[in-house]
Amino acid sequence: MLKSNRTKLILGILVSAAFLYLAFRKVDFKQMVAAFAAANYWYLLPAVAVIIFSHWLRAVRWGVLLKPIQQVEVSPLFYSLMIGYLFNTFLPAHLGELVRAYLLGKKRPISPSAVFGTIVIERIIDVFTLLVIMALTIVLFPFPPWVRTSGYLSFLFIFLLLLILVMMKRHREPSLRLVGQLTRPLPPHFGQKINELTNSFLDGIVPLKHWSHYVIVVVLSILIWVCYSFVFQLVFYAFDFVRLYSLPWLAALVLLVITTISILVPSSPGYVGTYHYLCQLSLSLFAVPASPALTYAVIMHGMNFVPVLVVGLILLSVEGMSIKGIQKRVQEQE
């Protein structure tokens, strides 16, 4: 498993390097320095507050998804989420999500596999919400064909994943037998463990207890993505892009849709390179030159990760845990 993660990390770094080359190849560094110097960084303070608030909303939504399994207070959910995001900044392939499941399972008597099932549902909701935003935005803004194609492929992937999960849940015993057949070539204790984990994972795929919970999940999902869009807008004001390039309010939604695609592209931890290039490319659709656009991308990327790093490290300290210790335990369970 360690060798597999190392291979993913190396491949991700190569992908990031390629995208960083694309982002920097036509950049004037003097213009970038000038853009950094001219920015009004006071706008970043409310932007950071909005980012932290959006993560708190995520913790609240996660609690609603967990209600059919167990009632969990928001604070342990927020702690687990922020520390998991901290690990996502330097672990490949979203392995921070495993950290989230492990930490909550450590704090509450819930199977980490069942917790991970709710995280998968959470991600499906996120992608579906993004696709709805994209569909609404397409009415007002002509996305490039590659963006629309990415949206169609994402919808197809999410639809197939949701269909598989529903079928596995409805036909639990045949699904477990199929898993057993697929794992037959493995050593018996590995096959048995995978079967147990699959069974626990399916425990986390459960309908909500009341129709009002579905409404709450929808409202929270909309608020989360509104927060993300508002952060883009605040950083526009920090660089005075609204005045300089006459950016419409729709620009924030366009950047939100396109930069989120960077999360789907395999890259190094933290989406380095992919995020910067797609953010720069998105701004070019509104005639923002490459150099200031990349400056904006650097700040936005930092806004997404620095607050998470700081809060995550603080919560690690409060919990009396270490990065190496958690990573070791998660790799053992993985």
C-alpha positions as CSV (number, residue, x, y, z in Angstrom):
1,M,0.0,0.0,0.0
2,L,2.9,2.4,0.8
3,K,4.4,1.6,-2.6
4,S,1.0,2.3,-4.3
5,N,0.7,5.7,-2.5
6,R,4.3,6.6,-3.4
7,T,3.5,5.8,-7.1
8,K,0.4,8.0,-6.9
9,L,2.4,10.8,-5.4
10,I,5.1,10.7,-8.1
11,L,2.6,10.6,-10.9
12,G,0.7,13.5,-9.2
13,I,3.8,15.6,-9.0
14,L,4.5,15.0,-12.7
15,V,1.0,16.1,-13.6
16,S,1.3,19.2,-11.4
17,A,4.7,20.1,-12.9
18,A,3.1,19.9,-16.4
19,F,0.3,22.2,-15.4
20,L,2.6,24.6,-13.7
21,Y,4.6,24.9,-16.9
22,L,1.4,25.7,-18.8
23,A,0.5,28.3,-16.2
24,F,3.9,30.0,-16.1
25,R,5.0,29.8,-19.7
26,K,3.5,33.1,-20.8
27,V,3.8,35.0,-17.6
28,D,5.6,38.3,-17.0
29,F,7.0,38.1,-13.5
30,K,7.3,41.9,-13.2
31,Q,3.5,42.1,-13.8
32,M,2.9,39.5,-11.2
33,V,5.0,41.4,-8.6
34,A,3.1,44.6,-9.5
35,A,-0.2,42.8,-9.0
36,F,0.8,41.4,-5.6
37,A,1.9,44.9,-4.5
38,A,-1.3,46.6,-5.7
39,A,-3.7,44.1,-4.0
40,N,-5.8,45.2,-1.0
41,Y,-5.2,42.3,1.4
42,W,-7.9,43.5,3.8
43,Y,-10.4,41.7,1.7
44,L,-8.8,38.4,2.6
45,L,-9.8,38.7,6.2
46,P,-13.6,38.3,5.5
47,A,-12.7,35.7,2.9
48,V,-10.9,33.5,5.5
49,A,-13.9,33.9,7.8
50,V,-16.3,32.7,5.0
51,I,-14.0,29.7,4.2
52,I,-14.0,28.6,7.9
53,F,-17.8,29.2,8.1
54,S,-18.3,27.0,4.9
55,H,-16.3,24.2,6.6
56,W,-18.5,24.5,9.7
57,L,-21.6,24.2,7.5
58,R,-20.0,21.1,6.0
59,A,-19.7,19.6,9.6
60,V,-23.3,20.4,10.3
61,R,-24.4,18.7,7.0
62,W,-22.2,15.7,7.8
63,G,-24.0,15.4,11.1
64,V,-27.4,15.3,9.3
65,L,-26.1,12.5,7.1
66,L,-24.9,10.6,10.1
67,K,-28.2,10.9,12.1
68,P,-29.6,7.5,10.9
69,I,-26.4,5.9,12.3
70,Q,-25.8,8.0,15.4
71,Q,-26.4,11.5,16.7
72,V,-23.0,13.3,16.7
73,E,-22.4,16.8,18.0
74,V,-21.0,19.4,15.5
75,S,-17.7,19.9,17.4
76,P,-16.1,16.4,16.8
77,L,-17.4,16.5,13.2
78,F,-15.7,19.9,12.7
79,Y,-12.5,18.7,14.3
80,S,-12.4,15.5,12.2
81,L,-13.2,17.4,9.0
82,M,-10.6,20.1,9.5
83,I,-7.8,17.6,10.4
84,G,-8.8,15.4,7.5
85,Y,-8.5,18.4,5.1
86,L,-5.1,19.2,6.7
87,F,-4.0,15.7,5.6
88,N,-5.5,16.2,2.1
89,T,-3.0,19.0,1.6
90,F,0.0,16.7,1.6
91,L,-1.5,13.2,1.0
92,P,-2.4,12.0,-2.5
93,A,-5.7,10.8,-3.8
94,H,-7.9,12.4,-1.1
95,L,-6.5,10.1,1.6
96,G,-7.4,12.8,4.1
97,E,-11.0,11.4,3.9
98,L,-9.7,8.2,5.4
99,V,-8.3,10.3,8.2
100,R,-11.7,11.9,8.8
101,A,-13.3,8.5,9.1
102,Y,-10.6,7.2,11.4
103,L,-10.8,10.3,13.7
104,L,-14.5,10.2,14.1
105,G,-14.5,6.5,14.7
106,K,-11.9,7.2,17.4
107,K,-14.1,9.8,19.0
108,R,-17.4,8.0,18.8
109,P,-18.4,4.3,18.7
110,I,-19.0,4.3,14.9
111,S,-17.3,2.0,12.4
112,P,-14.8,4.1,10.3
113,S,-16.1,2.2,7.3
114,A,-19.7,3.3,8.0
115,V,-18.4,6.8,8.5
116,F,-16.6,6.6,5.2
117,G,-19.9,5.6,3.5
118,T,-21.4,8.9,4.6
119,I,-18.3,10.8,3.2
120,V,-18.9,9.1,-0.2
121,I,-22.5,10.3,-0.1
122,E,-21.3,13.8,0.9
123,R,-19.0,13.9,-2.2
124,I,-21.8,12.7,-4.5
125,I,-24.0,15.6,-3.1
126,D,-21.1,18.0,-3.7
127,V,-20.6,17.0,-7.3
128,F,-24.3,17.0,-8.0
129,T,-24.7,20.5,-6.5
130,L,-21.7,21.7,-8.7
131,L,-23.4,20.2,-11.8
132,V,-26.6,22.0,-11.0
133,I,-24.7,25.3,-10.6
134,M,-22.9,24.5,-13.9
135,A,-26.3,23.8,-15.7
136,L,-27.7,27.1,-14.4
137,T,-24.6,29.0,-15.4
138,I,-24.5,27.6,-18.9
139,V,-27.8,29.4,-19.6
140,L,-26.0,32.8,-19.0
141,F,-22.4,31.9,-20.0
142,P,-21.1,29.9,-22.9
143,F,-18.6,27.5,-21.3
144,P,-15.9,26.1,-23.5
145,P,-16.7,22.6,-24.9
146,W,-14.1,20.9,-22.7
147,V,-15.8,22.2,-19.6
148,R,-19.2,21.0,-20.7
149,T,-17.6,17.6,-21.6
150,S,-16.1,17.4,-18.1
151,G,-19.5,18.2,-16.6
152,Y,-21.2,15.4,-18.7
153,L,-18.5,12.9,-17.7
154,S,-18.8,13.9,-14.0
155,F,-22.5,13.5,-14.2
156,L,-22.1,10.0,-15.8
157,F,-19.6,9.0,-13.2
158,I,-21.7,10.1,-10.3
159,F,-24.9,8.6,-11.7
160,L,-23.1,5.2,-12.2
161,L,-21.6,5.4,-8.7
162,L,-24.9,6.2,-7.1
163,L,-26.6,3.4,-9.1
164,I,-23.9,0.9,-7.9
165,L,-24.3,2.0,-4.3
166,V,-28.1,1.7,-4.4
167,M,-27.9,-1.7,-6.0
168,M,-25.4,-2.9,-3.4
169,K,-27.6,-1.6,-0.6
170,R,-30.8,-3.2,-2.0
171,H,-29.1,-6.5,-2.8
172,R,-26.7,-6.6,0.1
173,E,-26.1,-10.4,0.4
174,P,-25.5,-10.9,-3.4
175,S,-23.1,-7.9,-3.3
176,L,-21.2,-9.3,-0.4
177,R,-21.0,-12.7,-2.2
178,L,-19.6,-10.9,-5.3
179,V,-17.0,-9.1,-3.2
180,G,-16.1,-12.5,-1.7
181,Q,-15.6,-14.0,-5.2
182,L,-13.5,-11.1,-6.3
183,T,-11.3,-11.3,-3.2
184,R,-10.9,-15.1,-3.4
185,P,-7.4,-14.9,-4.9
186,L,-6.3,-13.0,-1.8
187,P,-5.2,-14.6,1.5
188,P,-8.2,-15.6,3.5
189,H,-7.8,-13.1,6.3
190,F,-7.5,-10.2,3.7
191,G,-10.7,-11.4,1.9
192,Q,-12.6,-11.7,5.1
193,K,-11.5,-8.2,6.2
194,I,-12.5,-6.7,2.9
195,N,-15.9,-8.3,3.2
196,E,-16.3,-7.0,6.7
197,L,-15.3,-3.5,5.6
198,T,-17.8,-3.6,2.7
199,N,-20.5,-4.6,5.1
200,S,-19.7,-1.7,7.5
201,F,-19.4,0.7,4.5
202,L,-22.9,-0.2,3.4
203,D,-24.1,0.5,6.9
204,G,-23.2,4.1,6.2
205,I,-25.3,4.3,3.1
206,V,-28.7,4.8,4.7
207,P,-31.7,7.0,4.0
208,L,-32.3,10.0,6.2
209,K,-34.9,9.6,9.0
210,H,-37.2,12.4,8.0
211,W,-38.1,14.3,4.9
212,S,-37.1,17.6,6.6
213,H,-33.5,16.3,6.8
214,Y,-33.4,16.1,3.0
215,V,-34.4,19.8,2.9
216,I,-31.7,20.7,5.4
217,V,-29.1,18.9,3.4
218,V,-30.2,20.7,0.2
219,V,-30.2,24.1,1.9
220,L,-26.8,23.5,3.6
221,S,-25.3,22.3,0.3
222,I,-26.5,25.5,-1.5
223,L,-25.1,27.7,1.3
224,I,-21.7,25.9,1.2
225,W,-21.3,26.6,-2.5
226,V,-22.6,30.2,-2.1
227,C,-19.8,30.7,0.4
228,Y,-17.2,29.3,-2.1
229,S,-18.5,31.7,-4.8
230,F,-18.4,34.6,-2.4
231,V,-14.7,34.0,-1.6
232,F,-13.9,34.3,-5.3
233,Q,-15.8,37.6,-5.4
234,L,-14.0,39.0,-2.4
235,V,-10.6,38.2,-3.9
236,F,-11.8,39.9,-7.2
237,Y,-12.2,43.0,-5.1
238,A,-8.8,42.5,-3.4
239,F,-7.2,42.7,-6.9
240,D,-9.7,45.3,-8.2
241,F,-10.6,43.0,-11.1
242,V,-14.2,44.1,-11.0
243,R,-13.2,47.6,-12.0
244,L,-10.2,46.9,-14.1
245,Y,-11.8,44.1,-16.3
246,S,-15.5,44.8,-15.8
247,L,-16.0,41.4,-14.3
248,P,-19.7,40.4,-14.0
249,W,-21.0,38.6,-10.9
250,L,-21.2,35.5,-13.1
251,A,-17.4,35.4,-13.2
252,A,-17.2,34.0,-9.7
253,L,-19.6,31.1,-10.6
254,V,-17.6,30.4,-13.8
255,L,-14.3,30.2,-11.8
256,L,-16.0,28.1,-9.1
257,V,-17.1,25.5,-11.7
258,I,-13.9,25.3,-13.7
259,T,-11.5,25.4,-10.8
260,T,-13.4,22.6,-9.1
261,I,-12.6,20.4,-12.1
262,S,-9.0,20.7,-10.9
263,I,-10.0,18.5,-7.9
264,L,-11.0,15.7,-10.4
265,V,-7.6,15.8,-12.2
266,P,-5.0,13.5,-10.5
267,S,-2.2,15.8,-9.3
268,S,0.1,16.3,-6.3
269,P,-1.6,16.9,-2.9
270,G,-3.2,20.3,-2.7
271,Y,-4.0,20.4,-6.5
272,V,-0.9,22.4,-7.1
273,G,-0.6,23.3,-10.8
274,T,-4.0,22.1,-11.9
275,Y,-5.8,24.6,-9.8
276,H,-3.4,27.5,-10.9
277,Y,-3.7,26.8,-14.6
278,L,-7.5,26.3,-14.6
279,C,-8.0,29.4,-12.5
280,Q,-5.8,31.3,-15.0
281,L,-7.6,29.8,-17.9
282,S,-11.0,30.7,-16.4
283,L,-10.0,34.4,-16.0
284,S,-8.8,34.5,-19.6
285,L,-12.4,33.9,-20.6
286,F,-13.1,37.4,-19.2
287,A,-10.0,39.0,-20.9
288,V,-7.9,39.0,-17.7
289,P,-4.2,38.9,-18.8
290,A,-2.1,35.8,-17.9
291,S,0.2,37.5,-15.3
292,P,-2.4,39.1,-13.0
293,A,-4.6,36.0,-13.5
294,L,-1.9,33.7,-12.2
295,T,-1.3,36.1,-9.3
296,Y,-5.0,35.8,-8.4
297,A,-4.7,32.0,-8.7
298,V,-1.8,31.9,-6.3
299,I,-3.7,33.9,-3.7
300,M,-6.9,31.9,-4.2
301,H,-5.0,28.6,-3.9
302,G,-3.4,29.9,-0.6
303,M,-6.8,31.0,0.6
304,N,-8.1,27.4,0.2
305,F,-5.2,25.8,2.0
306,V,-3.5,28.1,4.5
307,P,-6.6,28.5,6.8
308,V,-7.1,24.7,6.7
309,L,-3.4,24.2,7.6
310,V,-3.5,26.6,10.5
311,V,-6.8,25.5,11.9
312,G,-6.0,21.8,11.4
313,L,-2.6,22.1,13.2
314,I,-4.3,24.0,16.1
315,L,-6.9,21.3,16.4
316,L,-4.2,18.6,16.3
317,S,-2.5,20.3,19.1
318,V,-5.7,20.7,21.1
319,E,-6.4,16.9,20.6
320,G,-2.9,16.0,21.7
321,M,-2.2,14.2,18.4
322,S,0.6,14.2,15.8
323,I,0.6,14.0,12.0
324,K,2.9,11.0,12.0
325,G,0.9,9.2,14.6
326,I,-2.4,9.6,12.8
327,Q,-0.8,8.8,9.4
328,K,0.7,5.5,10.9
329,R,-2.7,4.4,12.3
330,V,-4.6,5.2,9.2
331,Q,-2.1,3.3,7.0
332,E,-2.4,0.3,9.3
333,Q,-6.2,0.4,9.0
334,E,-6.0,1.1,5.2
